[in-house]
């Protein structure tokens, strides 16, 4: 009989989901006062010289994802 671990697969990988949620909450706490400025920086990056590279990376990531 196979031993079951907390990393179960069914509707998804529960361990990965839990880790993602923990990391996301930690990021928000650590950057609470900077989120708006970070968004503005991201917008400037898309409009600036690195914009095409960022859009290409986004397309590539989307092409590799399971849901398109």
matplotlib code that plots the C-alpha trace (Angstrom):
import matplotlib.pyplot as plt

x = [0.0, 1.4, 1.8, -0.1, 1.6, 0.3, 1.3, -1.9, -3.0, -6.6, -8.1, -4.5, -1.3, -2.4, 1.2, 2.0, -1.2, -0.5, 3.1, 2.0, -0.7, 1.8, 4.4, 1.9, 0.7, 4.3, 5.0, 1.9, 2.9, 6.5, 5.5, 2.2, 3.2, 4.8, 2.2, 0.9, 4.4, 5.4, 2.4, 3.4, 6.9, 5.5, 3.4, 6.4, 8.4, 5.7, 5.6, 9.4, 12.4, 11.8, 8.1, 8.5, 10.7, 8.2, 5.3, 7.3, 8.0, 4.3, 3.4, 6.0, 4.8, 1.2, 2.1, 3.7, 0.8, -1.9, -4.8, -4.6]
y = [0.0, 3.4, 5.9, 9.1, 12.4, 16.0, 16.6, 15.1, 15.5, 15.6, 19.0, 20.3, 20.1, 21.2, 21.7, 24.0, 25.9, 26.3, 27.5, 29.9, 31.4, 31.7, 33.4, 35.7, 36.9, 37.4, 39.5, 41.7, 42.2, 43.0, 45.5, 46.9, 50.5, 50.1, 48.2, 51.3, 52.5, 49.0, 48.9, 52.3, 51.0, 48.0, 50.1, 52.3, 49.2, 48.0, 51.4, 51.7, 50.0, 46.6, 46.5, 44.2, 41.8, 41.6, 41.0, 38.3, 36.6, 36.8, 35.1, 32.4, 31.7, 31.6, 29.2, 26.8, 27.0, 24.3, 26.8, 29.2]
z = [0.0, -1.0, 1.8, 1.2, 1.8, 2.2, -1.5, -2.9, -6.5, -7.5, -8.2, -8.0, -6.0, -2.5, -1.3, -4.2, -3.7, 0.0, -0.7, -3.4, -1.1, 1.8, -0.5, -2.0, 1.4, 2.5, -0.6, 0.0, 3.7, 2.8, 0.0, 1.5, 1.0, -2.3, -4.4, -6.2, -7.1, -8.2, -10.5, -12.0, -12.5, -14.3, -16.5, -17.4, -18.2, -20.6, -22.3, -22.4, -24.1, -22.4, -23.2, -26.3, -24.4, -21.5, -24.0, -25.7, -22.4, -21.5, -24.9, -24.4, -20.8, -22.1, -24.9, -22.3, -19.9, -19.9, -20.2, -23.1]

ax = plt.figure().add_subplot(projection="3d")
ax.plot(x, y, z, "-o")
ax.set_aspect("equal")
plt.show()
